[in-house]
């Protein structure tokens, strides 16, 4: 028959493992969901072993195997949950929203100004940078794809229009700091950056384009 003391020790060991910081706890009504899961696992083990005619030694081995499998299952669940959260977070920070249609650079510049007037500096920077990308795509210097990084765009630009490399690099760094790094952008800095982009795209001072 089952050794109750062995089950108690196994339960305490599993509780200790799941209580470690790396697993974390979501408290609800004074009990975490891991506590609830732990109780269900141990109850299932007890019922299974109590219904079986096994020696205490065999029961101990079986309980350890099942507890180990349960721990692996919990870890797998947490890993999957973590990956989904990462993907969700990445989706929320994408430059282009899913199924978003590419507009003209003039449209993006207009939207950037409107966002700036609403003091939405972060979205304003996104539209300003999209204006630059759209401008370059319209001239066949790059091809916009949701999966590309800014440095892949830079590689394309170097091959087609190397004179714009320095300008693009500076704008890409500022955009990444604000959009991905969530750096606070001062209003004056936003308007200065947007004005610089607008002048460049509208042909003012872009001597590199004639090279």
C-alpha positions in Angstrom: 0.0 0.0 0.0 1.0 3.6 -0.4 3.2 5.2 2.2 1.5 8.5 3.3 4.8 9.9 4.7 6.5 9.4 1.3 3.7 11.3 -0.5 3.9 14.1 2.1 7.6 14.4 1.4 7.1 14.4 -2.3 4.4 17.1 -2.0 6.7 19.3 0.1 9.5 18.8 -2.5 7.3 19.8 -5.4 5.9 22.7 -3.5 9.5 23.9 -2.8 10.4 23.6 -6.5 7.3 25.5 -7.7 7.8 28.2 -5.1 11.1 29.3 -6.6 11.3 32.8 -8.0 11.8 31.7 -11.6 8.3 30.3 -11.7 6.6 33.3 -10.0 3.1 33.3 -8.6 -0.2 34.9 -9.6 -2.1 35.4 -6.4 -5.8 34.9 -6.4 -8.0 34.7 -3.3 -4.9 34.0 -1.2 -3.8 31.0 -3.3 -1.8 30.9 -6.5 -2.8 28.9 -9.5 0.3 26.9 -9.0 -0.8 25.9 -5.5 -4.1 24.8 -6.9 -2.4 22.8 -9.7 -0.1 21.2 -7.2 -2.9 20.0 -5.0 -4.7 18.5 -8.0 -1.6 16.7 -9.1 -0.9 15.3 -5.7 -4.5 14.3 -5.2 -4.4 12.4 -8.5 -1.2 10.6 -7.5 -2.7 9.6 -4.2 -5.9 8.3 -5.7 -4.0 6.3 -8.4 -1.5 4.8 -5.9 -4.1 4.0 -3.3 -6.1 2.0 -5.8 -3.0 0.0 -6.8 -1.6 -2.8 -4.8 2.1 -1.7 -4.8 4.8 -1.8 -2.3 6.0 1.3 -0.5 9.2 1.3 -2.5 7.4 1.1 -5.8 4.9 3.7 -4.8 7.8 6.1 -3.9 9.3 5.6 -7.4 6.0 6.0 -9.2 5.2 9.1 -7.2 8.6 10.6 -8.0 8.2 9.9 -11.7 4.8 11.4 -11.8 5.8 14.5 -9.8 8.8 15.0 -12.2 6.5 14.7 -15.2 4.2 17.2 -13.6 7.0 19.7 -13.0 8.1 19.3 -16.6 4.6 20.0 -17.8 4.4 23.1 -15.7 7.7 24.4 -17.0 6.6 23.7 -20.6 3.3 25.5 -19.9 5.2 28.5 -18.5 7.6 28.5 -21.5 4.7 28.5 -24.0 2.9 31.3 -22.1 6.1 33.4 -21.9 6.7 33.0 -25.7 3.1 34.1 -26.4 3.6 37.2 -24.2 6.8 38.0 -26.0 5.2 37.6 -29.4 2.2 39.8 -28.3 4.6 42.4 -27.0 6.6 42.3 -30.3 3.4 42.6 -32.3 2.4 45.7 -30.3 5.7 47.3 -31.1 5.9 46.5 -34.8 6.5 49.4 -37.1 3.7 48.4 -39.4 0.5 47.0 -38.0 -0.7 43.8 -39.4 -2.4 44.3 -42.8 -1.5 48.0 -42.7 -1.3 49.4 -46.2 1.7 51.5 -47.2 0.8 55.1 -48.0 2.6 57.9 -49.7 5.4 59.7 -47.8 3.3 62.9 -48.0 0.5 61.1 -46.2 2.8 59.9 -43.5 4.3 63.4 -43.0 0.8 64.8 -42.6 -0.1 62.2 -40.0 3.2 62.8 -38.2 2.3 66.5 -37.9 -1.1 65.7 -36.6 0.3 63.4 -34.0 2.7 66.0 -32.9 -0.1 68.6 -32.5 -1.8 66.0 -30.2 1.6 65.7 -28.3 1.7 62.0 -29.3 5.4 62.1 -29.8 5.9 58.3 -30.0 3.3 57.7 -32.8 4.5 60.9 -34.4 8.0 59.4 -34.7 6.6 56.2 -36.1 4.9 58.2 -38.9 7.9 60.3 -39.5 10.1 57.2 -40.0 7.4 55.6 -42.2 7.5 58.7 -44.3 11.2 58.2 -44.9 10.8 54.5 -45.7 7.9 55.2 -48.0 9.9 57.9 -49.8 12.8 55.5 -50.4 10.5 52.8 -51.6 8.8 55.2 -54.1 12.2 55.7 -55.6 13.0 52.0 -55.6 15.9 52.3 -53.2 14.4 49.8 -50.8 11.4 47.5 -50.6 9.3 47.7 -47.4 8.6 44.3 -45.7 7.2 43.7 -42.2 10.0 41.2 -41.4 12.9 43.5 -42.4 15.1 45.3 -39.8 16.3 48.8 -40.3 19.7 47.5 -40.9 18.5 45.4 -43.8 17.0 48.6 -45.2 20.4 50.2 -44.7 22.1 47.5 -46.7 19.6 48.1 -49.6 20.2 51.8 -49.4 24.0 51.4 -49.4 23.6 49.5 -52.7 21.2 52.0 -54.3 21.8 55.4 -52.7 24.8 55.5 -50.5 24.6 59.3 -50.1 21.5 58.8 -47.9 23.2 56.3 -45.6 24.2 58.8 -42.9 20.8 60.5 -42.8 18.9 57.2 -42.7 21.2 55.8 -40.0 20.6 58.8 -37.7 16.8 58.7 -38.2 16.7 55.0 -37.6 18.6 55.3 -34.3 16.3 58.0 -33.1 13.2 56.1 -34.1 14.4 52.9 -32.4 15.2 54.8 -29.2 11.7 56.2 -29.1 9.6 53.4 -30.5 11.4 50.3 -29.1 13.3 51.8 -26.2 10.4 54.1 -25.2 12.8 57.0 -24.7 11.0 60.2 -23.7 11.2 62.6 -26.6 11.2 66.3 -25.9 8.7 68.3 -28.1 11.5 70.5 -29.5 13.5 67.4 -30.5 10.4 65.8 -32.2 9.7 68.9 -34.3 13.3 69.4 -35.2 13.6 65.8 -36.4 10.3 66.0 -38.3 11.3 69.3 -40.0 14.6 67.7 -41.0 12.8 64.7 -42.6 10.4 66.9 -44.4 13.1 69.2 -45.8 15.0 66.2 -47.0 12.1 64.5 -48.6 10.8 67.6 -50.2 14.2 68.2 -51.8 15.6 71.0 -49.6 19.3 70.6 -49.0 19.4 67.0 -50.2 22.5 67.5 -52.3 23.3 63.8 -51.9 20.4 62.9 -54.1 22.0 64.6 -57.1 25.2 62.5 -56.7 
